[in-house]
Amino acid sequence: MAKQEQKPAEAPAEAKPAGNKKLIIMMLVGFIVVGAASAGGVWFFLGGQKNEAPEEAAEPAEPVKLPALYEQLTPAFVVNYTHEGRQHYMQVHVSLMARDPAKLDELKVHMPVLRNELVMLFSQQNFAELMKPEGKVALREQATAKVKEIAQRETGADVVEQVLFTNFVVQ
C-alpha cells in the first residue's frame, strides 16, 4: 500500500506544471489580443484624421507657391542702333521665370510674337541710358511688363512672373 500511495502523490505533482503552462499561454494570448485591439483602435482613430486632412487641404487660405521654372529664350537677342553717328550693338540673353509648367508650355506656342515684341522694345532704347545700371533695370521692368501683357492676351493667364537678363552686352 505504501507503494500505491506514493504513485497517486506523484501524479498530481506532474499535473501542476501542465496547468502553469496553460496559464502562461492563456496570458500571452490575452496580451496579444489586447495589444492588437489597442493598435487597431489607434490606427482607426489616426486613420480617420488622415482622411479628414485632405478635405481641409482642398480649401487652403493661401495658394501653394510652386517652384520656379526658367525658360531660356534662344537665340540671344541682338539689336543695333546708331548713337552720335556710331553704330552700336546690344546682345541680351533672356530667361522667363514662371511657376506653372502647363501655362508655360501654352505660352511657348506664342514665342514668335513674344520675341518680336521684345526685339522692338530693345531696339527703341537709348544707348546712353543702357550704359547706366538704372537703365538696365528699367529695361528689364519694361520687358517684364511686355511679356506679361502678351501672356495675358494670348493665354488668358499670368504665366510669367519675371523676365531675367542672364547676359547683357552693350558696345
Beta strands, then each sheet from edge to edge (+ up, - down):
strand 1: 69-83
strand 2: 86-98
strand 3: 160-170
sheet 1: 1+ 2- 3+
end
